[in-house]
Amino acid sequence: MRKYISFCLLLLSVGLFAQDKTEYIVDRNGTGDFRTIQEAINAVRTADPRGRMTIRIKNGVYKEKLIIPPHVTNIRMVGEDRDKTIINYDDHANINKMGTFKTYTFLLSGNDITLENLTIENSAAPLGQAVALHIEGDRVIVRNCRLLGNQDTLYAGRDGARQYFENCYIEGTTDFIFGPSTAWFEKCTIHCKRNSYITAANTPQNIKYGYIFNNCEVTLGKDVNAMYLGRPWRAYSMTLFMNSTLPAGIKPEGWHNWNDENNEKTARYMEYNNKGAGANTAGRVKWSKVLTADEAKVYTIENALNGCDNWNPLTIK
């Protein structure tokens, strides 16, 4: 009887310990708490009383189609090594008429999520839209990550939701950064794999800030020599490149109207203090704008991302 009671107490203590944990380890080789990332996400409870949860992911290729649902919030996901911790899937829009918005490798719908040191990849062949990272959550931080794909790599998918990208590598072919969210890109590398369009912002008319690229570098793949900075998916699309490096392969006109002259009256396309052979604005379309130093002062992380709750991603780990 005593042995039975001792055994029950042991199980209880183990269960309580698991409930108190604020950090999970994922290792596909079995040395952590879970073998898959989705299992670790599923272990985080709604409004989890443990507070901010950290999921640490060991190196490896995790072939998973991940979902963080809206009710799961306040998670920090950290890879062991950016180039060796790889989340991979290969859906594309032409599989069973899937459409763009179900092709994600990672759908992030919860608020207050931070991703660090991860590669998130949609490895589908260039056969149509194929999203790597689809973000619906607000107050999302992506640091030191690689987002790999072709068309529609990063979908910033919710009107007015705020996202902060720092020291990331984002690659693609067509419209590979797109959607209606407010997103700040700081010290990111934007790599173009095919002559096409970098951005397709979908900024709502009532939202002042769309995409802001600051201290970023645009790079071009082999034979890429005719790249547009963006085209408007919605009439009031807002995109700004500032203090960034633009290569010679950026088309002189810079921006495209998506074959609709009406967009020229409403799209908010701007540049400021860029450098590189592609930064010459002499040939830019007349409906884009080159900011003055005074005009550029309002484009700060604080103004773009603070919102009503004074969110500041620079203070969050």
N, C-alpha and C positions, 0 to 999 in steps of 0.2 A: 504494500500500500504506500509506504514511504517513497519507494522508487517511482511509483506512478505519479504521486503528488510532485515530486522533484522534476519529473519529466514535463508535467503540465506547466510548472512554474518556468521552466527553461523555455518552452514554446511561447509562453506569454511574454517573457522578457525579450525574446527575439522579435516578436511582433511589435512590441512597444518601441524597440530600437529602430525597427524599419520605419515606423510611423514618425519618429523624431528626426530621421535623416533629412538633411537639406541638400544633399548632393548624391547623385547617382553616377555610376560608371557604366558605360556601354563598351563592350568589347566583343566583337564578332567571334573571337576565339574562346570565349567562355570564362575569362578571368574576372569579369566585372559583375555588376548587379543584373545586367541584361545583355542579351546578344544582339538585339535590334534597337534602333533608336525609337521606333514607334512604341515599343513596350515601355521605355522610360517615360515618354510623353504621357502615355496612358496612366502611369502611376502618379502623375501630378493631379491633385484634386481641385475641383472648383473652389475658388476663394480659399486656397490651401492655407490652413492656419499656421503652417511652418514658415510662411513668408516666401521670400524669393528662393526659387529652386534652381540649382545648377546641375546641368547634365554634361558630364565630361565624356568625350567620345574618343576612344583609342583609334590609332591609325588603322586603315583598312578601307576597302570598297564596300559600301553598304547599298545594295541594290534595293531601294525602298521608295515607295510613293508615299511621302510623309504628309500628315495633316496635324496641325495644331488647331483644334476647334476654338470657336469664339469664347467659350466659357473657361478655357485653360489660359491663364495669364501669368505674368511675372516669372518668366523662365530665362535663364542664361544658358545657352548651349555653346560649349567650347570644344573645338577639335584639338587633338594632340599636335598636329602639324597641318598647316593650311593645304599643302600640296599632297599630303598623304592621307588625310581624312576626307574621304570622297563619298558624297551622297549622289547616287546615280539612278536615273530611270530613262526610258526611251520612248515615251508616248509622243505622238504628233497628231495634228488635227485631222488627218485623212485616214486614221485608223477607225473603221466603223463609223465614219462621220462624227467623230468625237467633238470637233469644234475646238477653238483655241483654249477655252477656259477650263477644260478638264485635262489638259495635257501636262499640267505641272508635275515637276518632280517633288516640290515642296510647297504645300499650301499653308500659309501662316495667317491664321485668322484671329488669334488672340492678341490682346494688347500687352504692351510692356515686355516685349521679347527682345533679347539680345543674342545675336549670332556672332561667333568669333572663330577665326582660324579654321574655316571649313571651305571645301569645294562643293558646290551644288551644281550639278550638271544634268542637262537634258542631252543625251547622246544620240538622239534620233538623227538619221540622215536628213539632209536639207530637202525635205519633201513637203514642207508646209509649216504652219505655226507650231512651235514646240517650246513651251514655257519651262524654264528651270526653276525660278523662284517667283511665286505669286503671293503678294502681301496684301492682306485685307485689314490687318491690325493697325492700331494707332500707337504712336510712341515706340516705334521699332528701330533698333540699332543694328547695323551690319558692319562689323569691323574686320579688316584683314581677311576678307573672304574672296574666293574666286567664283564667279557666276559664268558658267560655260554653256554655250548653245549656238544656235543659228538665228532663225527668225523668232522674235518675241521672247528673248531670253529672260528679261526682268519685267514682270507686270506689277506696277504700283497701282493696285486695283480698287481703291476706295476713295470716293470724293473727300478731299480735305484731310485724309489721314496723313500723319506726319512720319517721315522716315529719314534716317540719317545714315549715310554710307561713308566710311572712312577707310582709306588705304585699301580699297578693293580693286580687283581686276574684273572687268565686265566685258564680255566679247559677244559678237553676233554679226548677223548679216543685215536684216531689214527690220526697222522699227524695234530694235532690240532693247530699248528702254521705253516703255509705253504705259499709259494709264493716267488716271485723274488725281492721283495723290500729290501731296507736297513733299518733295524729296530734295535733300541737300547732299551733294556729292563732294567730299573733301579729300584731296590728294589721291584721287582714283585714276586708274588707267582704263581708258575706254578703247577697246581694240576692235577695229572694223575688218571683217573678213571678206567682204564683197562690196562692190560699188552699190550704194543704196542710201539709206537714211539711218542716222543714229537714233534719234528720238521721235516719238509720236505721242506727245503730251495730249492729254484729254481734259485739261484744266477747266473746271466750271467757271462761268462768267463771274460769279460772286467771290471766287477765291483769288486772292492777290498773288500768291506764290505757287508756282508749279515746280519746275525742275531748275535747280541752280547748281552749276558745276564750278567749283572754286579750287584753284591750284591743282587742276587735273591735267592729264596728258592724253591726247587722242593719238593712237598709233594705228598704222595701216598694215594689213597683210600684203603678201605678194600680189602684184598686179592690181591693187586697189588704188585708184587715182581719180575718182570722181564721187566723192562722198558729200552728202548734205548733212548739216548739223541737225536738221529736223524738219518735220512737216506736221501740220495740225490735224490731229484726229478729231478734235472738237474745235469749233470756231474760235474760242478764246484761249487756245493753247498758250501756255507761258513757259518759255525756256530761256535761260541766261547762261552763257559761258563767260567766265571772268577769271582773270589772273591765271589763265591756262595756256597750254602749248598745243597749237593746231598745226598739223603737217601740211605739206604742199598739196596733198591729194584732196583737201577740202575744196569743193567747187567754189569759184569766185563769188557766185551769187549767194552761197551760204545756206539759204533756206528755200523750201518749196511750198507752194500753196495747195498741194494735194489736188491739183487740177480744178480748183474752184477760186475764182477771183474774189468772191465774197469774203473768203478767209483773210485776204490781204487787208481788209478793213478792221479786223478784230484780233487776229493773232498777235501775241505779245512776244516777239523774238528780239533778244538783246545780246549785246557783247560789250565787254569792257576789259581793257588792259591785257589782252591776250598777246602771245608771242609765237614766233614760228612762221614759216612760209605761208601757212594757211590762215594767218591772222589778219592779213591785209584786207581791210573792209572797203576798199575803193570800188570794188565790183559788186558789193552786196545789193540784194533787192532793196528797192527804195522803201518798202513797207516794214523793213526791220530797223532796229535802232542801235546806235552806238552811244552808250551812256557817257555822260560827263562824270568827273570825279565826285561832284556833289550829288548827282543822281545815284551813283553807285553806293553811296554811304548807307542807304536804307536797306541794302541787300546783305543782311547779316544773319548768322545762325539764330540769334535771339529773335529778330523780327519775323523770320520765316517759320520758326518752329515753336516759339513759346506758347502760342495759343492762349486759351483762357486759364490754363492750369500752370503756366510758367514752366513748361517742360524744357529742360536743358540737357541734351544728350552728353554734353562734355563733362557733366558731373556724375554720370552713371557708369558703373563698371559692368 
